[in-house]
Amino acid sequence: MNIPNALTLFRIVLIPVFVLLFYMPYHWSYMASALVFALAAFTDWLDGYLARKLDQGTPFGAFLDPVADKLMVAIALGLLVERFGSWWFTIPAIVIIGREIVISALREWMAELGKRTSVAVSYVGKVKTALQMLAILVLLAAAPERVGPLADIGGALLILAALLTLWSMLAYIRAAWPEFDFDGNKDD
C-alpha cells in the first residue's frame, strides 16, 4: 500500500458519505455533499500527481483509480438526474456515463491486444474530466428550491462537458479503429 493507492481507496470510502450528505434534510447538505465531491476530485488529482512524482504507480492503482473516478461521477450524476429531473440534464448525464462505459470496454479490449497505449488518456480527456468535475460540483452546490444562476452555470458546464465527452470518445475510437476486425479475419 502506498500513498496514491490509499488516496484512491479513500475516494471510494467517500462515496457513501457523499450520498448520505446529499440526502440529508438540512439546508447545508447540498454544500456539504459538494465539498465531499470536491475533496474526492482533489484526491483524484493528488493521487495521480504523487504516483508520478514519487514513482509509486502500481498495477493495482492503474486499475482502481479509473474505477473510483467512474463510480464517483456516475453516482453524482445519478443523484443529480433525480434532483433536476429534466431532459436538459438527463441527456448530458447519459452521454457522460455511456461514454465512460464505452471507453472502459475499449481500453480493456485494447489491453488484451497489447495496444493499450494507443488509447491512453488524451489532453481533451483531461480537459473533459476537469470540466465535468466542475459542472458536477456547481450543480451539487445549487439547492433545487433555489434554481437560478448557479444551476444555469452548472447546466451549461455539464452540456459543454458532454460535448467534450463525445469529442474525446470519437478520438479514442479513431485511435483504435485500425484494430477493429469487422469481418473476423485476423490476417487482413
Secondary structure, DSSP 4 states (H G I P E B T S, - for coil): --HHHHHHHHHHHHHHHHHHHHH-SSTTHHHHHHHHHHHHHHHHHHHHHHHHHTT---HHHHHHHHHHHHHHHHHHHHHHHHHH--HHHHHHHHHHHHHHHHHHHHHHHHHHTT-GGGGPPPHHHHHHHHHHHHHHHHHHHS-GGG-SHHHHHHHHHHHHHHHHHHHHHHHHHHHHGGG--SSS-TT-
